Amino acid sequence: MTNYFPIHINIEYKTVVIVGGGHVATQKVTSLIPAKATIVVVSPTLDDSLLPLVEAGKITWREKEFEPRDLDDASLIIAATNDTSVNEAVQEAAQHWQLINRADAQAESDFITPATVRRGPLVLTVSTSGASPALARKIKADLEEQFDEIYDDYVCFLQQARLMIAAKFEKGQQRRSALQALLEPNLLEWTRRGEIDRREAYLQQLLMGEA
């Protein structure tokens, strides 16, 4: 079994080429959209669910069979067709500096995409390194329940509060104490109940060194 190194890559505005336009390609596109990648899909046909993204300019569709030159500008490559020979051709055309994922052959892939839960800046990923995708899906579902949609607002608040504390206090114990105090459980509960005024009041106390 491959020992994968977990890493988050900034692919904003970098080109990701997906060869294939079916269900698997749709899943890959959906996961890439939040990362603001420049997504190019190469396929003679396209899943209907992707057409609105083409019309909105969020992805580019090259309505054609794959050719090696389709990979010229790619930082990441995903071979997601149901034709092994096409996926092999994609792999053979990839340059040594281009990372490729083959949906039909994990052992031939440079990287795999884990199950992902996104809550604003909070990104939780789960992988069993291919040993049990079903288990990865189950753990993802558990995480989605534990870290529900409210974490989007909550983590965004923590992000802004951290910046305000960093601007207020010099590096040292006072700053560390204030940042640690942001983990006060009531902050999450107030966010969940919509009690934003109490949350902001607590932050102001921190900034004044009173909390």
PyMOL commands that place a pseudoatom at each C-alpha (Angstrom):
pseudoatom trace, name=CA, resn=MET, resi=1, chain=A, elem=C, hetatm=0, pos=[0.000, 0.000, 0.000]
pseudoatom trace, name=CA, resn=THR, resi=2, chain=A, elem=C, hetatm=0, pos=[1.259, 3.467, -0.899]
pseudoatom trace, name=CA, resn=ASN, resi=3, chain=A, elem=C, hetatm=0, pos=[2.200, 5.718, 2.006]
pseudoatom trace, name=CA, resn=TYR, resi=4, chain=A, elem=C, hetatm=0, pos=[0.702, 9.049, 0.981]
pseudoatom trace, name=CA, resn=PHE, resi=5, chain=A, elem=C, hetatm=0, pos=[1.896, 12.411, 2.254]
pseudoatom trace, name=CA, resn=PRO, resi=6, chain=A, elem=C, hetatm=0, pos=[-1.113, 14.608, 3.117]
pseudoatom trace, name=CA, resn=ILE, resi=7, chain=A, elem=C, hetatm=0, pos=[-0.823, 18.132, 1.748]
pseudoatom trace, name=CA, resn=HIS, resi=8, chain=A, elem=C, hetatm=0, pos=[-3.101, 21.055, 0.885]
pseudoatom trace, name=CA, resn=ILE, resi=9, chain=A, elem=C, hetatm=0, pos=[-2.109, 22.642, -2.439]
pseudoatom trace, name=CA, resn=ASN, resi=10, chain=A, elem=C, hetatm=0, pos=[-2.958, 26.162, -3.536]
pseudoatom trace, name=CA, resn=ILE, resi=11, chain=A, elem=C, hetatm=0, pos=[-4.291, 25.716, -7.086]
pseudoatom trace, name=CA, resn=GLU, resi=12, chain=A, elem=C, hetatm=0, pos=[-6.078, 29.057, -7.350]
pseudoatom trace, name=CA, resn=TYR, resi=13, chain=A, elem=C, hetatm=0, pos=[-6.016, 30.099, -11.023]
pseudoatom trace, name=CA, resn=LYS, resi=14, chain=A, elem=C, hetatm=0, pos=[-3.817, 27.119, -11.904]
pseudoatom trace, name=CA, resn=THR, resi=15, chain=A, elem=C, hetatm=0, pos=[-5.015, 24.912, -14.743]
pseudoatom trace, name=CA, resn=VAL, resi=16, chain=A, elem=C, hetatm=0, pos=[-6.471, 21.522, -13.908]
pseudoatom trace, name=CA, resn=VAL, resi=17, chain=A, elem=C, hetatm=0, pos=[-7.305, 19.349, -16.910]
pseudoatom trace, name=CA, resn=ILE, resi=18, chain=A, elem=C, hetatm=0, pos=[-9.942, 16.663, -16.456]
pseudoatom trace, name=CA, resn=VAL, resi=19, chain=A, elem=C, hetatm=0, pos=[-10.215, 14.138, -19.263]
pseudoatom trace, name=CA, resn=GLY, resi=20, chain=A, elem=C, hetatm=0, pos=[-13.706, 12.678, -19.200]
pseudoatom trace, name=CA, resn=GLY, resi=21, chain=A, elem=C, hetatm=0, pos=[-17.157, 14.174, -18.853]
pseudoatom trace, name=CA, resn=GLY, resi=22, chain=A, elem=C, hetatm=0, pos=[-19.175, 11.642, -16.889]
pseudoatom trace, name=CA, resn=HIS, resi=23, chain=A, elem=C, hetatm=0, pos=[-20.057, 11.000, -13.253]
pseudoatom trace, name=CA, resn=VAL, resi=24, chain=A, elem=C, hetatm=0, pos=[-16.491, 10.750, -11.956]
pseudoatom trace, name=CA, resn=ALA, resi=25, chain=A, elem=C, hetatm=0, pos=[-15.464, 13.907, -13.791]
pseudoatom trace, name=CA, resn=THR, resi=26, chain=A, elem=C, hetatm=0, pos=[-18.478, 15.679, -12.293]
pseudoatom trace, name=CA, resn=GLN, resi=27, chain=A, elem=C, hetatm=0, pos=[-17.351, 14.717, -8.791]
pseudoatom trace, name=CA, resn=LYS, resi=28, chain=A, elem=C, hetatm=0, pos=[-13.852, 16.015, -9.480]
pseudoatom trace, name=CA, resn=VAL, resi=29, chain=A, elem=C, hetatm=0, pos=[-15.152, 19.306, -10.891]
pseudoatom trace, name=CA, resn=THR, resi=30, chain=A, elem=C, hetatm=0, pos=[-17.421, 19.799, -7.882]
pseudoatom trace, name=CA, resn=SER, resi=31, chain=A, elem=C, hetatm=0, pos=[-14.512, 19.336, -5.487]
pseudoatom trace, name=CA, resn=LEU, resi=32, chain=A, elem=C, hetatm=0, pos=[-12.277, 21.719, -7.463]
pseudoatom trace, name=CA, resn=ILE, resi=33, chain=A, elem=C, hetatm=0, pos=[-14.702, 24.640, -7.792]
pseudoatom trace, name=CA, resn=PRO, resi=34, chain=A, elem=C, hetatm=0, pos=[-14.169, 25.945, -4.210]
pseudoatom trace, name=CA, resn=ALA, resi=35, chain=A, elem=C, hetatm=0, pos=[-10.392, 25.971, -4.790]
pseudoatom trace, name=CA, resn=LYS, resi=36, chain=A, elem=C, hetatm=0, pos=[-10.850, 28.486, -7.653]
pseudoatom trace, name=CA, resn=ALA, resi=37, chain=A, elem=C, hetatm=0, pos=[-8.827, 26.410, -10.062]
pseudoatom trace, name=CA, resn=THR, resi=38, chain=A, elem=C, hetatm=0, pos=[-8.972, 27.030, -13.804]
pseudoatom trace, name=CA, resn=ILE, resi=39, chain=A, elem=C, hetatm=0, pos=[-10.820, 23.869, -14.795]
pseudoatom trace, name=CA, resn=VAL, resi=40, chain=A, elem=C, hetatm=0, pos=[-10.673, 22.452, -18.317]
pseudoatom trace, name=CA, resn=VAL, resi=41, chain=A, elem=C, hetatm=0, pos=[-12.775, 19.397, -19.174]
pseudoatom trace, name=CA, resn=VAL, resi=42, chain=A, elem=C, hetatm=0, pos=[-11.844, 17.444, -22.295]
pseudoatom trace, name=CA, resn=SER, resi=43, chain=A, elem=C, hetatm=0, pos=[-14.587, 15.126, -23.519]
pseudoatom trace, name=CA, resn=PRO, resi=44, chain=A, elem=C, hetatm=0, pos=[-16.824, 14.604, -26.563]
pseudoatom trace, name=CA, resn=THR, resi=45, chain=A, elem=C, hetatm=0, pos=[-19.825, 14.540, -24.200]
pseudoatom trace, name=CA, resn=LEU, resi=46, chain=A, elem=C, hetatm=0, pos=[-20.579, 16.195, -20.877]
pseudoatom trace, name=CA, resn=ASP, resi=47, chain=A, elem=C, hetatm=0, pos=[-22.797, 15.315, -17.944]
pseudoatom trace, name=CA, resn=ASP, resi=48, chain=A, elem=C, hetatm=0, pos=[-25.878, 17.548, -17.953]
pseudoatom trace, name=CA, resn=SER, resi=49, chain=A, elem=C, hetatm=0, pos=[-25.102, 18.755, -14.425]
pseudoatom trace, name=CA, resn=LEU, resi=50, chain=A, elem=C, hetatm=0, pos=[-21.898, 20.398, -15.681]
pseudoatom trace, name=CA, resn=LEU, resi=51, chain=A, elem=C, hetatm=0, pos=[-23.507, 22.398, -18.481]
pseudoatom trace, name=CA, resn=PRO, resi=52, chain=A, elem=C, hetatm=0, pos=[-24.602, 25.271, -16.182]
pseudoatom trace, name=CA, resn=LEU, resi=53, chain=A, elem=C, hetatm=0, pos=[-20.983, 25.609, -15.026]
pseudoatom trace, name=CA, resn=VAL, resi=54, chain=A, elem=C, hetatm=0, pos=[-19.859, 25.895, -18.642]
pseudoatom trace, name=CA, resn=GLU, resi=55, chain=A, elem=C, hetatm=0, pos=[-22.513, 28.522, -19.340]
pseudoatom trace, name=CA, resn=ALA, resi=56, chain=A, elem=C, hetatm=0, pos=[-21.491, 30.446, -16.212]
pseudoatom trace, name=CA, resn=GLY, resi=57, chain=A, elem=C, hetatm=0, pos=[-17.843, 30.419, -17.277]
pseudoatom trace, name=CA, resn=LYS, resi=58, chain=A, elem=C, hetatm=0, pos=[-16.736, 28.429, -14.232]
pseudoatom trace, name=CA, resn=ILE, resi=59, chain=A, elem=C, hetatm=0, pos=[-15.256, 25.636, -16.331]
pseudoatom trace, name=CA, resn=THR, resi=60, chain=A, elem=C, hetatm=0, pos=[-14.060, 25.313, -19.921]
pseudoatom trace, name=CA, resn=TRP, resi=61, chain=A, elem=C, hetatm=0, pos=[-15.349, 22.415, -22.008]
pseudoatom trace, name=CA, resn=ARG, resi=62, chain=A, elem=C, hetatm=0, pos=[-13.289, 21.196, -24.938]
pseudoatom trace, name=CA, resn=GLU, resi=63, chain=A, elem=C, hetatm=0, pos=[-15.868, 19.159, -26.831]
pseudoatom trace, name=CA, resn=LYS, resi=64, chain=A, elem=C, hetatm=0, pos=[-13.466, 16.714, -28.439]
pseudoatom trace, name=CA, resn=GLU, resi=65, chain=A, elem=C, hetatm=0, pos=[-11.433, 13.559, -28.057]
pseudoatom trace, name=CA, resn=PHE, resi=66, chain=A, elem=C, hetatm=0, pos=[-8.290, 13.777, -25.933]
pseudoatom trace, name=CA, resn=GLU, resi=67, chain=A, elem=C, hetatm=0, pos=[-5.021, 14.870, -27.548]
pseudoatom trace, name=CA, resn=PRO, resi=68, chain=A, elem=C, hetatm=0, pos=[-1.644, 15.175, -25.772]
pseudoatom trace, name=CA, resn=ARG, resi=69, chain=A, elem=C, hetatm=0, pos=[-1.560, 18.929, -26.392]
pseudoatom trace, name=CA, resn=ASP, resi=70, chain=A, elem=C, hetatm=0, pos=[-4.605, 19.284, -24.136]
pseudoatom trace, name=CA, resn=LEU, resi=71, chain=A, elem=C, hetatm=0, pos=[-2.206, 18.901, -21.199]
pseudoatom trace, name=CA, resn=ASP, resi=72, chain=A, elem=C, hetatm=0, pos=[0.201, 21.667, -22.217]
pseudoatom trace, name=CA, resn=ASP, resi=73, chain=A, elem=C, hetatm=0, pos=[-0.791, 24.159, -19.493]
pseudoatom trace, name=CA, resn=ALA, resi=74, chain=A, elem=C, hetatm=0, pos=[-1.916, 21.718, -16.818]
pseudoatom trace, name=CA, resn=SER, resi=75, chain=A, elem=C, hetatm=0, pos=[-0.583, 21.782, -13.274]
pseudoatom trace, name=CA, resn=LEU, resi=76, chain=A, elem=C, hetatm=0, pos=[-2.787, 18.854, -12.277]
pseudoatom trace, name=CA, resn=ILE, resi=77, chain=A, elem=C, hetatm=0, pos=[-4.286, 16.195, -14.539]
pseudoatom trace, name=CA, resn=ILE, resi=78, chain=A, elem=C, hetatm=0, pos=[-7.210, 13.899, -13.829]
pseudoatom trace, name=CA, resn=ALA, resi=79, chain=A, elem=C, hetatm=0, pos=[-7.935, 10.975, -16.141]
pseudoatom trace, name=CA, resn=ALA, resi=80, chain=A, elem=C, hetatm=0, pos=[-11.579, 10.189, -15.440]
pseudoatom trace, name=CA, resn=THR, resi=81, chain=A, elem=C, hetatm=0, pos=[-12.919, 8.321, -18.459]
pseudoatom trace, name=CA, resn=ASN, resi=82, chain=A, elem=C, hetatm=0, pos=[-14.391, 4.817, -18.478]
pseudoatom trace, name=CA, resn=ASP, resi=83, chain=A, elem=C, hetatm=0, pos=[-11.924, 3.823, -21.203]
pseudoatom trace, name=CA, resn=THR, resi=84, chain=A, elem=C, hetatm=0, pos=[-8.665, 2.380, -19.889]
pseudoatom trace, name=CA, resn=SER, resi=85, chain=A, elem=C, hetatm=0, pos=[-6.848, 3.045, -23.150]
pseudoatom trace, name=CA, resn=VAL, resi=86, chain=A, elem=C, hetatm=0, pos=[-7.720, 6.753, -23.003]
pseudoatom trace, name=CA, resn=ASN, resi=87, chain=A, elem=C, hetatm=0, pos=[-6.634, 7.013, -19.376]
pseudoatom trace, name=CA, resn=GLU, resi=88, chain=A, elem=C, hetatm=0, pos=[-3.366, 5.299, -20.269]
pseudoatom trace, name=CA, resn=ALA, resi=89, chain=A, elem=C, hetatm=0, pos=[-2.852, 7.749, -23.133]
pseudoatom trace, name=CA, resn=VAL, resi=90, chain=A, elem=C, hetatm=0, pos=[-3.382, 10.651, -20.737]
pseudoatom trace, name=CA, resn=GLN, resi=91, chain=A, elem=C, hetatm=0, pos=[-0.825, 9.196, -18.348]
pseudoatom trace, name=CA, resn=GLU, resi=92, chain=A, elem=C, hetatm=0, pos=[1.719, 8.673, -21.119]
pseudoatom trace, name=CA, resn=ALA, resi=93, chain=A, elem=C, hetatm=0, pos=[1.257, 12.240, -22.385]
pseudoatom trace, name=CA, resn=ALA, resi=94, chain=A, elem=C, hetatm=0, pos=[1.797, 13.822, -18.973]
pseudoatom trace, name=CA, resn=GLN, resi=95, chain=A, elem=C, hetatm=0, pos=[5.153, 15.505, -18.386]
pseudoatom trace, name=CA, resn=HIS, resi=96, chain=A, elem=C, hetatm=0, pos=[7.302, 14.529, -15.409]
pseudoatom trace, name=CA, resn=TRP, resi=97, chain=A, elem=C, hetatm=0, pos=[6.471, 17.787, -13.616]
pseudoatom trace, name=CA, resn=GLN, resi=98, chain=A, elem=C, hetatm=0, pos=[2.716, 17.318, -13.979]
pseudoatom trace, name=CA, resn=LEU, resi=99, chain=A, elem=C, hetatm=0, pos=[0.861, 15.428, -11.260]
pseudoatom trace, name=CA, resn=ILE, resi=100, chain=A, elem=C, hetatm=0, pos=[-1.760, 12.988, -12.505]
pseudoatom trace, name=CA, resn=ASN, resi=101, chain=A, elem=C, hetatm=0, pos=[-4.652, 11.135, -10.923]
pseudoatom trace, name=CA, resn=ARG, resi=102, chain=A, elem=C, hetatm=0, pos=[-6.132, 8.142, -12.698]
pseudoatom trace, name=CA, resn=ALA, resi=103, chain=A, elem=C, hetatm=0, pos=[-9.618, 7.349, -11.502]
pseudoatom trace, name=CA, resn=ASP, resi=104, chain=A, elem=C, hetatm=0, pos=[-9.281, 3.765, -12.728]
pseudoatom trace, name=CA, resn=ALA, resi=105, chain=A, elem=C, hetatm=0, pos=[-5.777, 3.018, -11.428]
pseudoatom trace, name=CA, resn=GLN, resi=106, chain=A, elem=C, hetatm=0, pos=[-4.796, 4.401, -8.051]
pseudoatom trace, name=CA, resn=ALA, resi=107, chain=A, elem=C, hetatm=0, pos=[-1.434, 2.643, -8.174]
pseudoatom trace, name=CA, resn=GLU, resi=108, chain=A, elem=C, hetatm=0, pos=[-0.562, 4.633, -11.303]
pseudoatom trace, name=CA, resn=SER, resi=109, chain=A, elem=C, hetatm=0, pos=[-1.555, 7.964, -9.754]
pseudoatom trace, name=CA, resn=ASP, resi=110, chain=A, elem=C, hetatm=0, pos=[0.724, 10.640, -8.327]
pseudoatom trace, name=CA, resn=PHE, resi=111, chain=A, elem=C, hetatm=0, pos=[-2.029, 11.774, -5.979]
pseudoatom trace, name=CA, resn=ILE, resi=112, chain=A, elem=C, hetatm=0, pos=[-5.484, 10.811, -4.774]
pseudoatom trace, name=CA, resn=THR, resi=113, chain=A, elem=C, hetatm=0, pos=[-8.306, 13.083, -3.666]
pseudoatom trace, name=CA, resn=PRO, resi=114, chain=A, elem=C, hetatm=0, pos=[-9.603, 12.438, -0.145]
pseudoatom trace, name=CA, resn=ALA, resi=115, chain=A, elem=C, hetatm=0, pos=[-13.173, 12.692, 1.068]
pseudoatom trace, name=CA, resn=THR, resi=116, chain=A, elem=C, hetatm=0, pos=[-13.600, 16.353, 2.004]
pseudoatom trace, name=CA, resn=VAL, resi=117, chain=A, elem=C, hetatm=0, pos=[-15.820, 18.397, 4.299]
pseudoatom trace, name=CA, resn=ARG, resi=118, chain=A, elem=C, hetatm=0, pos=[-15.698, 22.172, 3.748]
pseudoatom trace, name=CA, resn=ARG, resi=119, chain=A, elem=C, hetatm=0, pos=[-16.992, 24.699, 6.243]
pseudoatom trace, name=CA, resn=GLY, resi=120, chain=A, elem=C, hetatm=0, pos=[-15.673, 28.011, 4.987]
pseudoatom trace, name=CA, resn=PRO, resi=121, chain=A, elem=C, hetatm=0, pos=[-11.959, 28.162, 5.854]
pseudoatom trace, name=CA, resn=LEU, resi=122, chain=A, elem=C, hetatm=0, pos=[-12.255, 24.853, 7.727]
pseudoatom trace, name=CA, resn=VAL, resi=123, chain=A, elem=C, hetatm=0, pos=[-11.322, 21.924, 5.494]
pseudoatom trace, name=CA, resn=LEU, resi=124, chain=A, elem=C, hetatm=0, pos=[-11.466, 18.388, 6.873]
pseudoatom trace, name=CA, resn=THR, resi=125, chain=A, elem=C, hetatm=0, pos=[-10.154, 15.530, 4.754]
pseudoatom trace, name=CA, resn=VAL, resi=126, chain=A, elem=C, hetatm=0, pos=[-10.367, 11.773, 5.199]
pseudoatom trace, name=CA, resn=SER, resi=127, chain=A, elem=C, hetatm=0, pos=[-8.469, 9.059, 3.377]
pseudoatom trace, name=CA, resn=THR, resi=128, chain=A, elem=C, hetatm=0, pos=[-7.938, 5.355, 3.909]
pseudoatom trace, name=CA, resn=SER, resi=129, chain=A, elem=C, hetatm=0, pos=[-5.286, 5.383, 1.144]
pseudoatom trace, name=CA, resn=GLY, resi=130, chain=A, elem=C, hetatm=0, pos=[-7.709, 3.403, -0.984]
pseudoatom trace, name=CA, resn=ALA, resi=131, chain=A, elem=C, hetatm=0, pos=[-8.060, 0.589, 1.542]
pseudoatom trace, name=CA, resn=SER, resi=132, chain=A, elem=C, hetatm=0, pos=[-11.754, 1.260, 2.174]
pseudoatom trace, name=CA, resn=PRO, resi=133, chain=A, elem=C, hetatm=0, pos=[-13.476, 4.107, 0.320]
pseudoatom trace, name=CA, resn=ALA, resi=134, chain=A, elem=C, hetatm=0, pos=[-16.717, 3.121, 2.060]
pseudoatom trace, name=CA, resn=LEU, resi=135, chain=A, elem=C, hetatm=0, pos=[-15.134, 3.788, 5.458]
pseudoatom trace, name=CA, resn=ALA, resi=136, chain=A, elem=C, hetatm=0, pos=[-13.838, 7.145, 4.242]
pseudoatom trace, name=CA, resn=ARG, resi=137, chain=A, elem=C, hetatm=0, pos=[-17.382, 8.066, 3.151]
pseudoatom trace, name=CA, resn=LYS, resi=138, chain=A, elem=C, hetatm=0, pos=[-18.776, 7.001, 6.532]
pseudoatom trace, name=CA, resn=ILE, resi=139, chain=A, elem=C, hetatm=0, pos=[-16.225, 9.068, 8.448]
pseudoatom trace, name=CA, resn=LYS, resi=140, chain=A, elem=C, hetatm=0, pos=[-16.946, 12.016, 6.154]
pseudoatom trace, name=CA, resn=ALA, resi=141, chain=A, elem=C, hetatm=0, pos=[-20.661, 11.714, 6.936]
pseudoatom trace, name=CA, resn=ASP, resi=142, chain=A, elem=C, hetatm=0, pos=[-19.871, 11.623, 10.659]
pseudoatom trace, name=CA, resn=LEU, resi=143, chain=A, elem=C, hetatm=0, pos=[-17.725, 14.752, 10.334]
pseudoatom trace, name=CA, resn=GLU, resi=144, chain=A, elem=C, hetatm=0, pos=[-20.444, 16.546, 8.362]
pseudoatom trace, name=CA, resn=GLU, resi=145, chain=A, elem=C, hetatm=0, pos=[-22.803, 15.932, 11.260]
pseudoatom trace, name=CA, resn=GLN, resi=146, chain=A, elem=C, hetatm=0, pos=[-20.303, 16.891, 13.959]
pseudoatom trace, name=CA, resn=PHE, resi=147, chain=A, elem=C, hetatm=0, pos=[-19.019, 19.977, 12.144]
pseudoatom trace, name=CA, resn=ASP, resi=148, chain=A, elem=C, hetatm=0, pos=[-22.268, 21.332, 10.746]
pseudoatom trace, name=CA, resn=GLU, resi=149, chain=A, elem=C, hetatm=0, pos=[-22.854, 24.414, 8.577]
pseudoatom trace, name=CA, resn=ILE, resi=150, chain=A, elem=C, hetatm=0, pos=[-22.582, 26.795, 11.539]
pseudoatom trace, name=CA, resn=TYR, resi=151, chain=A, elem=C, hetatm=0, pos=[-18.827, 26.192, 11.561]
pseudoatom trace, name=CA, resn=ASP, resi=152, chain=A, elem=C, hetatm=0, pos=[-18.562, 28.301, 8.399]
pseudoatom trace, name=CA, resn=ASP, resi=153, chain=A, elem=C, hetatm=0, pos=[-19.623, 31.434, 10.303]
pseudoatom trace, name=CA, resn=TYR, resi=154, chain=A, elem=C, hetatm=0, pos=[-17.808, 30.357, 13.465]
pseudoatom trace, name=CA, resn=VAL, resi=155, chain=A, elem=C, hetatm=0, pos=[-14.423, 29.793, 11.791]
pseudoatom trace, name=CA, resn=CYS, resi=156, chain=A, elem=C, hetatm=0, pos=[-14.744, 33.032, 9.796]
pseudoatom trace, name=CA, resn=PHE, resi=157, chain=A, elem=C, hetatm=0, pos=[-15.308, 34.839, 13.101]
pseudoatom trace, name=CA, resn=LEU, resi=158, chain=A, elem=C, hetatm=0, pos=[-12.225, 33.166, 14.606]
pseudoatom trace, name=CA, resn=GLN, resi=159, chain=A, elem=C, hetatm=0, pos=[-10.201, 34.211, 11.576]
pseudoatom trace, name=CA, resn=GLN, resi=160, chain=A, elem=C, hetatm=0, pos=[-11.199, 37.869, 11.896]
pseudoatom trace, name=CA, resn=ALA, resi=161, chain=A, elem=C, hetatm=0, pos=[-10.768, 37.816, 15.671]
pseudoatom trace, name=CA, resn=ARG, resi=162, chain=A, elem=C, hetatm=0, pos=[-7.268, 36.382, 15.300]
pseudoatom trace, name=CA, resn=LEU, resi=163, chain=A, elem=C, hetatm=0, pos=[-6.292, 39.218, 12.956]
pseudoatom trace, name=CA, resn=MET, resi=164, chain=A, elem=C, hetatm=0, pos=[-7.667, 41.819, 15.363]
pseudoatom trace, name=CA, resn=ILE, resi=165, chain=A, elem=C, hetatm=0, pos=[-5.794, 40.294, 18.301]
pseudoatom trace, name=CA, resn=ALA, resi=166, chain=A, elem=C, hetatm=0, pos=[-2.564, 40.133, 16.292]
pseudoatom trace, name=CA, resn=ALA, resi=167, chain=A, elem=C, hetatm=0, pos=[-2.952, 43.822, 15.431]
pseudoatom trace, name=CA, resn=LYS, resi=168, chain=A, elem=C, hetatm=0, pos=[-3.722, 44.774, 19.036]
pseudoatom trace, name=CA, resn=PHE, resi=169, chain=A, elem=C, hetatm=0, pos=[-1.052, 42.856, 20.949]
pseudoatom trace, name=CA, resn=GLU, resi=170, chain=A, elem=C, hetatm=0, pos=[2.654, 42.402, 20.335]
pseudoatom trace, name=CA, resn=LYS, resi=171, chain=A, elem=C, hetatm=0, pos=[3.981, 38.851, 20.200]
pseudoatom trace, name=CA, resn=GLY, resi=172, chain=A, elem=C, hetatm=0, pos=[4.153, 37.439, 23.684]
pseudoatom trace, name=CA, resn=GLN, resi=173, chain=A, elem=C, hetatm=0, pos=[2.111, 35.926, 26.477]
pseudoatom trace, name=CA, resn=GLN, resi=174, chain=A, elem=C, hetatm=0, pos=[-0.756, 38.421, 26.249]
pseudoatom trace, name=CA, resn=ARG, resi=175, chain=A, elem=C, hetatm=0, pos=[-1.316, 37.645, 22.573]
pseudoatom trace, name=CA, resn=ARG, resi=176, chain=A, elem=C, hetatm=0, pos=[-1.054, 33.895, 23.177]
pseudoatom trace, name=CA, resn=SER, resi=177, chain=A, elem=C, hetatm=0, pos=[-3.536, 34.099, 26.044]
pseudoatom trace, name=CA, resn=ALA, resi=178, chain=A, elem=C, hetatm=0, pos=[-6.010, 36.085, 23.965]
pseudoatom trace, name=CA, resn=LEU, resi=179, chain=A, elem=C, hetatm=0, pos=[-5.765, 33.644, 21.064]
pseudoatom trace, name=CA, resn=GLN, resi=180, chain=A, elem=C, hetatm=0, pos=[-6.253, 30.711, 23.419]
pseudoatom trace, name=CA, resn=ALA, resi=181, chain=A, elem=C, hetatm=0, pos=[-9.311, 32.435, 24.889]
pseudoatom trace, name=CA, resn=LEU, resi=182, chain=A, elem=C, hetatm=0, pos=[-10.930, 32.336, 21.433]
pseudoatom trace, name=CA, resn=LEU, resi=183, chain=A, elem=C, hetatm=0, pos=[-11.504, 28.627, 22.043]
pseudoatom trace, name=CA, resn=GLU, resi=184, chain=A, elem=C, hetatm=0, pos=[-14.080, 29.505, 24.710]
pseudoatom trace, name=CA, resn=PRO, resi=185, chain=A, elem=C, hetatm=0, pos=[-16.930, 26.994, 24.053]
pseudoatom trace, name=CA, resn=ASN, resi=186, chain=A, elem=C, hetatm=0, pos=[-19.571, 29.690, 24.482]
pseudoatom trace, name=CA, resn=LEU, resi=187, chain=A, elem=C, hetatm=0, pos=[-18.393, 31.368, 21.277]
pseudoatom trace, name=CA, resn=LEU, resi=188, chain=A, elem=C, hetatm=0, pos=[-19.562, 28.402, 19.223]
pseudoatom trace, name=CA, resn=GLU, resi=189, chain=A, elem=C, hetatm=0, pos=[-22.802, 28.167, 21.176]
pseudoatom trace, name=CA, resn=TRP, resi=190, chain=A, elem=C, hetatm=0, pos=[-23.528, 31.877, 20.746]
pseudoatom trace, name=CA, resn=THR, resi=191, chain=A, elem=C, hetatm=0, pos=[-22.862, 31.522, 17.032]
pseudoatom trace, name=CA, resn=ARG, resi=192, chain=A, elem=C, hetatm=0, pos=[-25.233, 28.572, 16.862]
pseudoatom trace, name=CA, resn=ARG, resi=193, chain=A, elem=C, hetatm=0, pos=[-27.972, 30.536, 18.634]
pseudoatom trace, name=CA, resn=GLY, resi=194, chain=A, elem=C, hetatm=0, pos=[-27.415, 33.656, 16.566]
pseudoatom trace, name=CA, resn=GLU, resi=195, chain=A, elem=C, hetatm=0, pos=[-26.314, 35.663, 19.608]
pseudoatom trace, name=CA, resn=ILE, resi=196, chain=A, elem=C, hetatm=0, pos=[-23.747, 37.644, 17.655]
pseudoatom trace, name=CA, resn=ASP, resi=197, chain=A, elem=C, hetatm=0, pos=[-23.811, 40.589, 20.079]
pseudoatom trace, name=CA, resn=ARG, resi=198, chain=A, elem=C, hetatm=0, pos=[-22.588, 38.373, 22.926]
pseudoatom trace, name=CA, resn=ARG, resi=199, chain=A, elem=C, hetatm=0, pos=[-19.859, 36.981, 20.702]
pseudoatom trace, name=CA, resn=GLU, resi=200, chain=A, elem=C, hetatm=0, pos=[-18.695, 40.468, 19.716]
pseudoatom trace, name=CA, resn=ALA, resi=201, chain=A, elem=C, hetatm=0, pos=[-18.829, 41.682, 23.313]
pseudoatom trace, name=CA, resn=TYR, resi=202, chain=A, elem=C, hetatm=0, pos=[-16.568, 38.819, 24.360]
pseudoatom trace, name=CA, resn=LEU, resi=203, chain=A, elem=C, hetatm=0, pos=[-14.100, 39.724, 21.616]
pseudoatom trace, name=CA, resn=GLN, resi=204, chain=A, elem=C, hetatm=0, pos=[-14.048, 43.363, 22.703]
pseudoatom trace, name=CA, resn=GLN, resi=205, chain=A, elem=C, hetatm=0, pos=[-13.268, 42.244, 26.250]
pseudoatom trace, name=CA, resn=LEU, resi=206, chain=A, elem=C, hetatm=0, pos=[-10.364, 40.222, 24.902]
pseudoatom trace, name=CA, resn=LEU, resi=207, chain=A, elem=C, hetatm=0, pos=[-9.059, 43.209, 22.988]
pseudoatom trace, name=CA, resn=MET, resi=208, chain=A, elem=C, hetatm=0, pos=[-9.221, 45.316, 26.139]
pseudoatom trace, name=CA, resn=GLY, resi=209, chain=A, elem=C, hetatm=0, pos=[-7.423, 42.607, 28.098]
pseudoatom trace, name=CA, resn=GLU, resi=210, chain=A, elem=C, hetatm=0, pos=[-10.403, 41.972, 30.361]
pseudoatom trace, name=CA, resn=ALA, resi=211, chain=A, elem=C, hetatm=0, pos=[-11.604, 38.488, 29.382]
for i in range(1, 211): cmd.bond("trace and resi %d" % i, "trace and resi %d" % (i + 1))
show_as sticks, trace
zoom trace
